[in-house]
Amino acid sequence: MMPVFQLEETLLFPPPQLARDDGLLAVGGDLSVERLLLAYSQGIFPWYSPGEPILWWAPDPRLVLFPDELKVSKRLARSIRQNKFQTTFNRSFREVITACSEIRAAGREGTWIDQEMITAYCRLHDLGHAHSVESWQDDKLVGGLYGVSIGKIFFGESMFSRVTDSSKVALAALVNKLESWGFTCIDCQVNTPHLISLGAREIPGEEFYHLLAENNPASAFQQNRKMNKPHL
C-alpha cells in the first residue's frame, strides 16, 4: 500500500497517481483558496469527518458524468416539462451548502461539510470559483447542488433534496448549461448508486487526469459572467 503524504505549509501536493488503493493521498494542510484551487486543478479534493485532520483524496477509477450521458427518467422529464421547480444559478450559495450539510448530518451517512468547509467554499464562491444551482417551489429553497469549476470541468461536491426530484432538476439545469458551454464532464468523485442511475460512470484515473490536463484553462464559469447574476 502506498504511503499517505503529510502536507506542510508549502502549497504542494504529491502526484495524484500516488494515492492509496482507497484513494487517500495526503493529510494535513488547510482549506485556503490557493490550496483548494491547486488541489482541484490536479484532481484532488478534501473529504474528512468532524474531528479528523483534513484528508485529501484522488480515487482511481473516477466517477464522472458526461453531459450528453445524463439519464432523464420519465418522471424527471415530466417535472421539468411541467416547470414543477424554478431553477437559479448562484442565487443562494451559502443556503445550498448549509442545507447539504444539515440534511446529511441528519441522515445516517453523516457529513464532512463542517463550518470550516462551509466558510472555505463560500470564499471560493465569492471569488467566482464555486457555484450553486437552486430549485425553488413557492419561493422556498427545496433542492440544489454546489461544486467548483476549473477550466471546462465542474467538480460536483454535494446535493440535497427536500422535495422529490428537486435536486435532479437542478442537476439537469446544470448539465444543460455546461453542455451549451462545451464543458467536458462533471467530476462526481466516487461511485454511488444514485449518481450511476443518473448516467455517471467510472473511468480510469489515467483517462480522468488526461481530461483534466486538456480542459484546464481559465474557468468557463468566469468567462460566462452572466451566470453569477441571480435570476429566476
C-alpha positions as CSV (number, residue, x, y, z in Angstrom):
1,M,0.0,0.0,0.0
2,M,1.3,3.5,-0.9
3,P,2.2,5.9,1.9
4,V,-0.1,8.8,2.9
5,F,1.7,12.1,2.5
6,Q,1.9,14.7,5.2
7,L,1.3,18.2,3.9
8,E,3.2,21.2,5.2
9,E,2.8,24.9,4.8
10,T,4.2,24.8,1.2
11,L,1.5,24.8,-1.4
12,L,2.4,21.5,-2.9
13,F,0.6,18.1,-3.5
14,P,2.1,14.8,-4.4
15,P,1.1,13.5,-7.8
16,P,-2.5,12.1,-7.5
17,Q,-1.3,8.8,-9.1
18,L,0.5,8.1,-5.8
19,A,-2.8,7.8,-3.9
20,R,-3.5,4.6,-2.0
21,D,-5.8,2.0,-3.4
22,D,-8.7,3.5,-1.5
23,G,-7.9,7.0,-3.0
24,L,-6.4,8.6,0.1
25,L,-3.4,10.7,-1.0
26,A,-2.4,13.2,1.8
27,V,-3.3,14.5,5.2
28,G,-3.0,18.0,6.7
29,G,-2.7,21.4,5.1
30,D,-5.5,23.9,5.2
31,L,-8.6,24.9,3.2
32,S,-7.2,28.2,1.9
33,V,-8.5,29.3,-1.5
34,E,-5.0,28.8,-3.0
35,R,-4.7,25.2,-1.7
36,L,-8.2,24.3,-2.8
37,L,-7.7,25.6,-6.3
38,L,-4.4,23.8,-6.6
39,A,-6.0,20.6,-5.4
40,Y,-8.9,20.7,-7.8
41,S,-6.7,21.6,-10.7
42,Q,-4.9,18.3,-10.1
43,G,-8.0,16.2,-9.5
44,I,-7.6,16.2,-5.7
45,F,-10.4,17.0,-3.2
46,P,-10.8,17.2,0.6
47,W,-13.1,14.8,2.4
48,Y,-13.0,14.0,6.1
49,S,-15.2,13.6,9.1
50,P,-15.5,16.1,12.0
51,G,-12.6,15.8,14.4
52,E,-10.3,14.4,11.8
53,P,-7.4,16.2,10.2
54,I,-8.0,17.3,6.6
55,L,-7.8,14.3,4.3
56,W,-7.1,14.7,0.5
57,W,-8.3,12.1,-2.0
58,A,-7.7,11.2,-5.6
59,P,-9.7,8.0,-6.3
60,D,-9.0,5.7,-9.2
61,P,-11.2,4.8,-11.0
62,R,-13.1,8.2,-11.1
63,L,-16.8,8.6,-11.4
64,V,-17.8,11.2,-14.0
65,L,-20.9,12.4,-15.7
66,F,-20.5,13.4,-19.4
67,P,-23.2,16.0,-20.2
68,D,-24.6,14.0,-23.2
69,E,-25.0,10.9,-21.0
70,L,-27.4,12.3,-18.4
71,K,-30.2,9.9,-17.9
72,V,-33.6,11.6,-17.5
73,S,-36.3,9.4,-16.3
74,K,-39.9,9.8,-17.4
75,R,-40.8,11.2,-14.0
76,L,-37.9,13.7,-14.1
77,A,-38.8,14.7,-17.6
78,R,-42.3,15.4,-16.5
79,S,-41.2,17.5,-13.6
80,I,-39.0,19.6,-16.0
81,R,-41.8,19.9,-18.6
82,Q,-44.3,21.0,-16.0
83,N,-42.0,23.6,-14.5
84,K,-42.5,22.0,-11.1
85,F,-39.5,23.9,-9.9
86,Q,-37.8,27.2,-10.7
87,T,-34.1,26.9,-11.1
88,T,-31.5,29.6,-10.5
89,F,-27.7,29.8,-10.5
90,N,-25.6,31.3,-7.7
91,R,-28.5,32.9,-6.0
92,S,-28.1,31.3,-2.6
93,F,-24.8,29.5,-2.4
94,R,-24.5,29.6,1.4
95,E,-28.0,28.3,1.8
96,V,-27.3,25.4,-0.5
97,I,-24.1,24.3,1.1
98,T,-25.6,24.7,4.6
99,A,-28.6,22.6,3.5
100,C,-26.3,19.9,2.1
101,S,-24.6,19.8,5.5
102,E,-27.7,19.8,7.6
103,I,-29.5,17.1,5.6
104,R,-26.5,14.8,5.5
105,A,-25.8,15.4,9.2
106,A,-29.4,14.4,10.0
107,G,-29.1,11.2,7.9
108,R,-27.2,8.0,8.6
109,E,-24.3,8.9,6.4
110,G,-23.1,11.9,8.5
111,T,-21.4,14.9,6.9
112,W,-17.9,16.2,6.1
113,I,-19.4,19.7,5.4
114,D,-18.5,21.3,8.7
115,Q,-18.4,25.0,9.4
116,E,-14.7,25.3,8.4
117,M,-15.6,23.8,5.0
118,I,-18.7,26.0,4.6
119,T,-16.6,29.1,5.2
120,A,-13.9,27.9,2.8
121,Y,-16.3,27.2,-0.1
122,C,-18.1,30.4,0.5
123,R,-14.8,32.2,-0.1
124,L,-14.3,30.2,-3.3
125,H,-17.8,31.3,-4.3
126,D,-17.2,35.0,-3.6
127,L,-14.1,34.8,-5.9
128,G,-16.1,33.1,-8.7
129,H,-14.8,29.6,-8.4
130,A,-17.6,27.7,-6.5
131,H,-21.1,27.7,-7.8
132,S,-24.6,26.6,-6.8
133,V,-27.8,25.6,-8.6
134,E,-31.0,26.1,-6.7
135,S,-34.5,24.6,-7.1
136,W,-37.4,26.6,-5.7
137,Q,-41.0,25.9,-5.1
138,D,-43.4,28.6,-3.8
139,D,-40.3,30.8,-3.2
140,K,-38.8,28.2,-0.9
141,L,-35.4,26.5,-1.5
142,V,-36.3,22.8,-1.8
143,G,-33.2,21.4,-3.5
144,G,-29.9,22.2,-5.1
145,L,-26.2,21.4,-5.5
146,Y,-22.9,23.0,-5.4
147,G,-19.4,22.5,-6.8
148,V,-16.2,24.0,-8.1
149,S,-15.5,25.0,-11.7
150,I,-12.0,24.9,-13.2
151,G,-11.4,25.0,-16.9
152,K,-14.2,23.1,-18.5
153,I,-14.7,20.6,-15.8
154,F,-17.2,21.0,-13.0
155,F,-16.3,19.3,-9.7
156,G,-19.5,18.3,-8.1
157,E,-19.4,18.4,-4.3
158,S,-22.9,17.7,-2.8
159,M,-26.6,18.0,-3.5
160,F,-29.7,18.0,-1.4
161,S,-33.4,17.5,-1.9
162,R,-36.4,18.4,0.3
163,V,-39.0,17.6,-2.4
164,T,-38.9,14.6,-4.8
165,D,-36.8,15.4,-8.0
166,S,-35.8,18.9,-6.8
167,S,-32.1,18.1,-6.8
168,K,-32.3,16.2,-10.1
169,V,-34.0,19.1,-11.7
170,A,-31.1,21.3,-10.5
171,L,-28.6,18.8,-11.9
172,A,-30.4,18.7,-15.3
173,A,-30.3,22.5,-15.4
174,L,-26.6,22.5,-14.7
175,V,-25.9,19.8,-17.3
176,N,-27.8,21.8,-19.9
177,K,-25.8,24.9,-19.1
178,L,-22.5,23.1,-19.1
179,E,-23.2,21.4,-22.4
180,S,-24.1,24.7,-24.0
181,W,-20.7,26.0,-22.9
182,G,-18.8,23.0,-24.1
183,F,-17.8,21.6,-20.7
184,T,-16.2,18.1,-20.8
185,C,-17.7,16.5,-17.7
186,I,-18.8,16.7,-14.1
187,D,-16.5,15.1,-11.7
188,C,-18.7,13.0,-9.3
189,Q,-15.6,11.8,-7.4
190,V,-16.7,8.4,-6.0
191,N,-19.2,5.7,-7.1
192,T,-22.7,5.9,-5.7
193,P,-25.8,4.1,-7.0
194,H,-27.7,7.4,-7.1
195,L,-25.2,9.0,-9.5
196,I,-24.9,5.9,-11.5
197,S,-28.7,5.9,-12.0
198,L,-28.3,9.4,-13.4
199,G,-25.8,8.4,-16.1
200,A,-22.5,8.8,-14.3
201,R,-19.8,6.1,-15.0
202,E,-16.4,5.2,-13.8
203,I,-13.3,5.9,-16.0
204,P,-9.7,5.0,-15.3
205,G,-7.7,7.6,-13.3
206,E,-5.3,8.0,-16.2
207,E,-8.2,9.0,-18.5
208,F,-9.5,11.4,-16.0
209,Y,-6.2,13.2,-15.5
210,H,-5.8,13.4,-19.2
211,L,-9.2,15.1,-19.5
212,L,-8.2,17.4,-16.7
213,A,-4.9,18.4,-18.4
214,E,-6.8,19.1,-21.6
215,N,-9.5,21.2,-20.0
216,N,-7.8,23.5,-17.5
217,P,-7.7,27.0,-18.9
218,A,-9.4,30.0,-17.3
219,S,-12.7,28.9,-15.8
220,A,-15.5,28.9,-18.3
221,F,-17.9,30.0,-15.5
222,Q,-15.8,33.2,-15.2
223,Q,-15.9,33.6,-18.9
224,N,-19.7,33.5,-18.8
225,R,-20.2,36.0,-16.0
226,K,-24.0,36.3,-16.6
227,M,-24.2,33.0,-14.6
228,N,-23.1,34.9,-11.5
229,K,-26.2,37.0,-11.6
230,P,-29.2,35.7,-9.6
231,H,-32.3,35.1,-11.8
232,L,-35.5,33.1,-12.0
